[in-house]
Amino acid sequence: MKSALIIGCGYTGTRLATRLMDIGMKVAGTTRSGERAAELEASGVEPLVGGLQGRELLLGIDKVCPDLIVYFVPPQVTDADPLGPVLASLARSPLEAFVYVSSTAVYGNRDGEWVDESTTVRPGTPVARARCQAERIVIDAARTRGTPTRVCRVTGIYGPERTLKKLLQSGNYVLIRDHDAWVNRIHVDDLASGLVAAWQAGGAAEVYNLTDDEPHRTSEFAFMAADLHGLPRPRIVDAKEAAELLGEERLRRKLDSKRVRNRRMREELGVQLEFPSYKIGLPSAVAEEQASGP
């Protein structure tokens, strides 16, 4: 039986774990929380508890000896990042793939222009710059040590329990006047399909954008979410008030405007999207939320 290790097994990791178990794999997942560990165990995932810098966790990774590793942990901006030591610990591992989950934030603001994997990265925030550095480490591991790595640049993730409901209810979600950015999203189940395809059909040191087919304006998704939940549409505020509400980092992310192409995902990885547009996926996600109850 093949095995997989999901490092940073949160919202998307849990959906991915279910997909992998459905195809007969044994799945382990890392977490820092004992409560979260119990949830993982209840779902059939073997929990590995602890910080990634801990020797015990690295020994646990060695014990699992996975065929596939999917790495979700965001890069550390201020502290030592664990990505390098984790990759170094895999030098003699018979891995089929190490899939690093990055972000299309590395492209920076493009004022609504199209980008693809050949576009030069232009990160505009400390977090995005840390993402670029992490990508370089992952690609270098493939080129210098032969680790079969892939980089997946992911757009905004939505799905059940990720439909803006809580933010809309709280009134903390706002739109910025005269800055209705172009954004890209992907349903969590399609993202799981993309990550599996990157493992099975991707190439070492390759980069893939994982996004759906339809970039859209920020307001379009927010208005549909509010309407589906029967909630008031978000307030529109000026840039000064937005800066006070969001802080510099979140404001920069909200002002980033670009349209991301997914040709390599569709043609080279062979991903067939269940939800090619948020116009199909968001109603489905809201319906699943409502069916599951409060």
N, C-alpha and C positions, 0 to 999 in steps of 0.2 A: 504494500500500500504506500503510495506517495504521501509526503507530508508537506505542510506549508506552515510558515511562521509569519504572523502579522505583527509587525513592530509598531506599537501605538494603535491598539485595536479599539477604536472608538466607533462613531456612527457609521462611517463608510466601511471600516474594517469588519464590523459585525455583519453587514449585508454581504460583503465579499466572502466572509467565512462560511456563511450559509450556502453561497454559490459553490464554493470549493468542496464542502461536505456533500453537496448534492451530486458531485461527480466522483465521489468515492475517496476523497482525500482526508487524511487526519490533519487537524488544524490546531495550532497553538497560537496564543496571542499574549502580548505583553501589556501590562498595566501597572500603574503606581498604586492603585486603590484596592484595598481588600474587598470593599463592597462591589466594585466593578469586577473583581476576580470571581466573586460568587455568581454574578450575572453571566459572565463568560462560561463558567463551568456548567451552569444550568442550560445554556444554549448548545452545549456539546463541544465547546472550545476549551482546550487545556490552558489554564492561565499561568503565566510566568510573571511574578510580582516583583517589582523593584525598579530602581532607576537604571538607565542604560549604562551609566558609568560603573555600576557595581560589578565586581568580579563574579558574584553568584549568578547574575543574569547572563553574563557572557558564557559562563559554564553551562547554564541552562540552554542557551542557543546551541552550543556545541553538542549537548545531549540530544536535542531534538533532531539534529542533522537533517535540516529541511531540504527538499528539492526546490522549493520556491520560497523566497522572502519578499514580502511587500512592506516597504518602509514608509510610514505615515508621519513620523515625528517631525514637527516643524524645526527649522534650524534655530540654534540659540544665537541671539544677537550679542549678549553680554557674557554669558558663561561659556565654558569649553563645550564644544559641540561633540556629541557621542558618535556621529556618523563615521568619522575616520577610524576610530578604534573598532567599531562594529565591522566595518569592511575588512580591516586588517585581520580580525579574528576569523574571517572566512577564507583566508588565503589557501587553505588546503581542503576546503569543503567541496563536495561534488555537487555544487549547485547547478540547477538548470537555468535559474534567472534570479537576479536581485532587481526588483522593480522599485525605483525611487519615485515617490509621489511628490511632484513639485507643483508649481503654480504658473499660470499665464501672467501673473503679476510681473514676471521677469521682463516682459516686453515693455513695461511702463506705459505711460499715456501716449497714444498715437492719434489723438483728436479724431477718432472714428475711422481711421484707415484700417485696411485689412493687414493681418500678419499671419505668417505660417512658420514652420520650423526653420526655414532658411533666413528668417528675419533676424538681424542682429539684436541681441538683448540690450535693453536700456532701462535698467531698474531705477525707480524714482524714490524708493523708501529704503530705510535700513533693513527691513524684513525682506524686501525683494532682492536687495544686494546680497543678503545672507543666503537666499535661495540660489542665486547664481553661483556663489562660492560652493555650496553643497553640490550643485550639478557638476561643477568642474571636478570635485573630488570623486563623484560617482563615475564620471566618464573616464577619468584618469585611472581608476581601478581596473577598468576594462582594458585600457590600452597598455598599461604597464604590468599588471598582474594577471590579466586574462580572466578577471571576474566577469561573468556574463550579465552585465548591468544594462538596464534600460531606464530612461528618464521619461516620465509621463507628466506633462504640463496640463494641469486640471483647471477648468474654469469654475464658476460658482456652482456649488452642489445644492440641489434641492431634492425633496422627497418627503415621505410621511414624517411629520414632526419637524420638518424644515421648510415650512411654507409661509414664513413671516408672521404666523398667527400671534405669537407671544409679543413680538415687537410692535405689531399693529395694535394689539390690545393695550399695551402699555403707553402708546403714544410716542415711543422713542424712535420710531422709524420716520425719517423725514426725507423729502426730496428737495433739491437745491434749485432755486429759481435760475433759469437761463443756463443750466448745466445738466441737461437730460442725457446722460452718457450712454453710449453704446456699450452693452455688456453681453456676456455669453454665459450659458448655463448648461448643466447636464444633470439628468435624473440619476439618483444614486444607483439604481439598478443598471442603467446603461454604463455608468462609470465602472461598476463591478465587471461588466462584460468587457469593457476596454482594458482593464487591468489584467484579466485572464488572457485576453488576446495578445497583450504585450508580452506576457510570459511565453505563450505557445507559438506565436508567429513573429515576435519582434526580434531585432538583431542587437548584438552587443554594442554598447556605446551609442545607441540610436536614441533619438528624441521624438516623442509623439505628443501632439495636442489631443487631449480628450475633451471634446465638447459636442454639443448637439449641432443641428444644421442651421439654426435660426438665431443669429444675433438680434438683439432687440433693445429698445430704450428701457432704461431703469424704471421709468414710470409705468410702462406697459405691464411688466410683471407685478409690480406693487399694486396697481389698480385691480388687476384680475384677482390677486390674492385677497385683497380686501373685499371685493364683491363676492367671491366664493364663500368667504367666512361670514358674510353679513356684517362686516365691520366698516367703520368710517374710513374713507380713503386717507392716505397720509397727508400731513401738512406740507406745504411748500414754503420753504424759508430762504432768506438770502444767505449769501456765502458767509457773512460775518456771524450770524446766529448759528449756522451749521458748524463753524469752527469752534464756537463755544460749547456746542452740544456734543460734538464728535471727537474733538482733539485732532492734532495735526495728522497722525498716521491714518486714522480712519477717514478723515476728510480727503487725504490724497488718494486713498483707494477708491473712494466714492466718485472722485472727479476723473479717474482714469477712464478713458474712452477708446475702445478698439473693437474690431471685429476679427474673430479668430477662425481661420480655416481648419477643417478636420479631414482634408483629403487623404493624408497618410493613414489615419485611423480607419477610414472606410476602405481604401483601396489596398493598402499593404497589410493591415491587421485583419481586414475582413469583417469589421464590426458592423452588424446590422442593428440600428437603433430601434428600440421598442418605442421610444418617445423622441422623435426627431425634432420636436418643437415643444416649448413650455406650454403652448396652447393645448396640447394633448396631455402632457405630463403633469402639469399643475392641477387640473381638475381630478386626475387619477390619484394624485398624492393626497389632496384634500379629502376625497372620498374614502381613501384608506384610513386616514386619521379619524374621520367621523365614525367609520365602522368599528374602530377599535375602542371607542368610548373615551371618557375623560381620563 
